[in-house]
Amino acid sequence: MYCGNCLRDNALVRALRQQAHTVTMIPLYLPMTLDEEDQSAGTPIFFGGVNVYLQQKSKLFGQMPRALHQWLSSPQVLRWASGRAAKTRADEVGELTLSMMRGEEGQQVAELEQLIHWLQEQKKPDIVCLSNALLIGLVRGLKAELGSKVVCMLQGEDSFLDSLPPTVRDNAWALLGERAKEVDLFIGPSNYYGQLMAKRLSLPMQKVRVAYNGINVEGFAPASKAPDPPVVGYFARMCREKGLDTLVDAYLILRKRNKIPGLRLKVGGSCGPADEPFVTDLEEKLEAEGVIQEVEFRPNLSRQAKQDFLRSLSVFSVPALYGEAFGLYLLEAWAAGVPVVQPRHAAFPELIQATGGGLVCEPRSAEALANVLESLLLDGAKAQKMGTAGRNAVLRDLTMERMAERVLHLYDELMATTAAR
């Protein structure tokens, strides 16, 4: 599936390289799935997902021939495995999560040693940046062997850890809090999430800074005219956690009210094996209500197809149920000039206030969502004004270039503080 962390990291690396910085992007676990040019091309995959899993299941696997480990980490094998890994539940990977977070004390220590050995053969980095805090187990080894500063991005770790079984969950949070002390700087994608993680990890706020995410805006443009009939749209992973069923229920409410004749619904985004039964249930529900002909499901689109999809919308909503740390899909909708309606929780109010690109509603309520969607759909001038404001804000402040500038500023501050000591 498409991963928001991967999309953000890939855009950040591209922007840093365009600004003449030397950056190496190292994929972990699986080959990256992206809708843009892969900035990690030519770099080996470390912590290959199959090896990591088998090392967790059996200590004897670590004694198998190195050739076998290399074959299991080949892109072909990992792409095959990723289709099945999409079915893995959080309660099945709890112990594996703990082991990875233990780093040099975990069962994947051989993978960590291989990564460090490879890095030692490269030019010494000033900074090693980890994509998320679940990679905290790498920090101690990286700092000891490379002597580099370690920065850790933050992005949605809380929802994953909170979904683990209770005993594993408590241990994971305790371990993360302990090892977080070894990180030189954390970067959150929003004030909401930076403050949340600082509190949950008992970190001083000066150790947690904020740099808004950004996107590559190439190819994004608003439609030349408003869709007729109007279209409500969604673009994210097609799953319950993102609130897709809430949006479907809100759409059905609007259809029954019939204040907006011919209203359509378009659903796009990643849809893996684990998501297909959920989507099938929604399709059956829409068919039973007699509106399936006015609804489109468009899974796993290319970049250009995604941009065309967003241009075809009147209003956009991903009513996520959990505390979303940011939401790159909002930036993409705004870049296409589309206003948004989001729940009044997590990072959404902060981003909407910063851009003027939409409205908020009470969370977890299809009725409340329907009411706010309807207000925008019935006021085309207001919707256009908000869509334009969102697009202008993205072009001004939320591009990948601006994200790179913000991150570089924090890097420079970290290095200057270190040099002054």
Buried (B, 14 or more C-beta within 10 A) or exposed (E): BBBBBBBBBBBBBBBBBEEEEEBBBBBBBBBBBBBBEBBBEEEEBBBBBBBBBBBBEEEEBBEBEEEEBEBBBBEEBBEEBBEEBBEEEBEEBBBBBBBBBBBBEBBBBBBBEBBBEEBEEEEEBEBBBBBBBBBBBBBBBBBEBBEBBBBBBBBBBBBBBBBBEEEBBEBBBEBBBEBBEBBBBBBBBBEBBBBBBBEBBEBEEEBBBBBBBBBBBEEBBBBEEBBEEBBBBBBBBBBBEBBBBBBBBBBBBBBEEEEBEEBBBBBBBBBBEBBEEBBEEBBEBBEEBEBBEBBBBBBBBEBEEBBBBBBBBBBBBBBBBBBBBBBBBBBBBBBBBBBBBBBBBBBBBBBBEBBBBBBBBEBEBBEBBBBBBBBBBEEEEEBBBBBBBBBBBBBEBBBBBBBBBBBBEBBEEBBEEEEEE
